[in-house]
């Protein structure tokens, strides 16, 4: 059916909360929904879904090692490494490899004239599959201390199912992990809050999606009297606001218990209307 990524310029806007409740709205509409948690440094969709774990797969990357018997210490590997992960000390005929700087690009392996470089696997995370009712979720987990979240995100996105409604939860911000979460999406939903910080980071996210040429709309979470700060910006930039989730105590109570907000009225109608607006936008693409 389609792939939709939910993102936000900043953390704490309610991005994951919106995604989970939209997933239940989509479940009522389509029967089956595929969830992909690409916020690999802090995946928490499963905290709300409480899916039954089914399987786990490891995520490995290739990192270089140098065969000292073959190496002539020419320094080509050091020259082609864009991330300064290899140091060649020609005079001392020694080398150093900084695994944490390596981006697993393979340039050193390909360019070594002596075939002195070989690659080994390094585990950087895992993907966990689970399900509940007709919701299937794939959560990416980056190992603590690892820097490269993108390979884990790519592995999660391999589980996109073309004939299902796919919802992707990205990390907050506008960094490389967010870019790779968005790539391949049919539509993006920006979740913001009516604060100066929310507005500033929303602007960054809008700029990113325009560079990526992605169609998108905005949902205001914690909506209330301060909405005018977001309304004015969206009006000036011709951005559709397709939903407003009120800033109410009852929502906070449900959230604190890990409950699904959509299960209560009037919130059920709010999320179903948001989903309808999203589907209408997708049909127009």
N, C-alpha and C positions, 0 to 999 in steps of 0.2 A: 504493500500500500504506500507507505512513505516512511521517511526517516526525519525525525525532528529532534533538534538539540536545544536544550534549555540552558541558558547561561546568564551570568550577571557580571557587571563590572566589578563588584565588590562582594566580599563574604557577608553573610548574615542577613541577606535580603529575603530569604525564604525560597530560594531556588529549588532546593530538593523537596521542600514541602509541597510546592506547586506541582513539581513533576510527579510525586507519588499520588496526589489526588487526581491529577489529570490521567494517570495510568488507570485508576479505578473508574473514572468516567469513560475512558476509552474501552475498558473491559466490558462495561455495560453496552457499549455501542458495537464493538467488533467481536467480542467473545474472548479472543486471545490477544495479549499484548507482550511485546518483547522489550525488556528494560536493560539498558547498558550503563553501568555506573563507571564513568571515565574520570571521576574525581579521585584519582588513584592514590593521592597522598592522604585523603581522609574520606574513603567511601562510606556512606551512611544510609543509602537508600534501603538497604536490607534491614536496618534498624526499624523501619516503619513497615516494610513488607513482611518481615519475619518469615522469610522463605525457608523451606526445608532444604538443607544442603544435599546436592546430588553428586557433584564431582569437582575436582580441582585439577588444574593444569599449571605447570611451571612456565615462567617466562624467562628465557635466557638470551643473552647477547654474546657476540663474539668479541674477545679481547686478544691482543697480540702477545706473543712470547717470542723471544729471539734465541736462536740456536747459536751459541757462542763459537762452536766449531766451524760454522759456515760463515759467520758474520765477518766482514772486512772493515767494519766501522767507517763506512763511506759517508754516513750521515744523511743519506737520501730519505730514510724513513722519518727522521727528525724534521727535515725540510718540508715534507708533504703533509705532516700532521698539523692541521689547523687549530688544534686544541692544546698543543704543547704537552702532550701526554708521553712523548718519548724524548729522552735526552741521551745523546751519544757523546761520550768523552773519548775523542780520537786518540789523544796523546797517552791516555791511560788504558785504552782499549777496554773500556767498560761502558755499560749502558744501564739506564733506569727507565722503567715503565710505570706511569702513574695511572692505575686502573680507574680511579675515580674521575679522571679527566677524559678518559677515552670515550668517544661517541660511537664506537663500533662501526666506523665508516669503511674500513677495509683498505684505505689508501696505502698504508704502509705495507700490507700484505701483497698488494698488487704491484707496487713499484719497486720492491726489493730486487736488485739485479742478481743477487746470489741465492734467492729463494731461502733465505735464512730465517724468515718470519713465518711462524705458524700461528693458528688461532685456537683458543680453547673457549669452552662455554663458561659463562658467569651468570649465576642466577640473580635476578634483580627484583623478582616479584612473582605473583601468581594470579590466576583467574579462578574465581569460584562461581560455579553455577548452582542456582537454586530455583525453586518454584513454589508457588502458593496459588491454589485455585487454578485459574487460567493465566496467571502472570508468570513469566519466566524472567529471571534476572541473572545477568553476568556482571560480577563485581571485580574490578581490577584493584590489586593491592601492591603498591610499590614498597619494597623492603625499606625499613628504617635506615637512614643514612645514605641511601642511593639517590643519585641526582637525576637520572634519566627516566622521566615518567612516560615519554612518548612511545617507546617500544611496548610498554604495558597497554597503553591506550590503543595502539594499532592491533594488539592481540585481542583486546576486548571487542573491537569493531569488526573483527572477523566473524563474529557471531550475529551480525545483522541478518535478519531473515527478510527476504525481498517481498514475500507475500503476506507480511504482517505489519502492524503498526509498531514502529520502533521508536522508543523514547531514550534519548541520550542525556545523561547528567554530566555536565562538564565541571571542571574546577572553576573557582571564581577568578576574576582578573582577565587579562588579555594576552597572556604569555603563550609560548609554544604549545603546551598541553591543550589550551583552549582552542588554538588554531586547528590542531589535529583532531580534536573532538568535533569541530564544526565541519571539517572537510567531508564532502559527500552527502551532506544533509540537504533535504528538500526545503526545509523551513527552519527558522530559529525563533525562539521565544526569549525575550529579554525580561527578566524579573528585576524590578527596581523598587526602591522605597522613597517616599517623598521627603528626602533630607538633602542638604547641600552635598554631603559625601555621596549619597546615592545618585544625585544628578551628575556630579563630576565623573564618576566611574561609568555611568550609563553612556555618557558622551564618548568615552574611550571605546566601549564595547560597540557602539553604533559605528564609529569610524572603522573598527576592525571588520565588521560584517560588510560594510560598503566596499572595503578593499577586496574582500573575498567574494563580492558580488552575490551575497545571500539575501533572500527575502526574509523579512523579520517583522515582528510586532512587539508591543510592550504590554506587560501586565504590571500594575501597581499593587504591591503588597503593603500591608499596614496602611491601607488607604484611609484618608480622613481629611481634615480641614487644610492640611498642608499640601494637598495634591497639586495646587496651582503651580508649584515650582517645576513639577514634571509636565503638567499640562502645557505650560507656556513653551517649554523646550520642544516637546513633541509637535505642537502646532507649528512652530517656526521651521521645523525640519520635515514636516509632512509625514510624520510617523503615526501609525494607527495604535491607539490604546484599546486593546480588545478585552480588557477585564480589570476589575478593581476588587481586591480582597480586603474587607474592612479590618481596621485595627480594633479588635474587640477582645475582651477578657476571655470569652468562651473559647475562642480559637487558641489562645495561649494555654488554656487548661487542657484542651484536647491534645495539643502539640506536646505538652509536658508529659503526658501519659503515653505518647507514641501512638495515639489513636488517629484514625483517618477522618479528617475534617469533613470530607464530602458526605459522610454517612448521616449528617444532621442538616436539616433545613435551617436557614435558607442557603447554606453553603453549597448544597448539592446543586442547586440551580445555577449558582455562580460559576462553578467549575464546568458544568455541562454547557453553559453559554460560551465560556472560553473555548472549550473544545470545538463547538460548532463554528465559532469564528475562525479558529485555526484551520479547520477542514475546508471552510469556504475560501480562505486565502490560498490554500494548497491547490484547490480545484481551479483557481484562476491563473495559476502559474503556467 
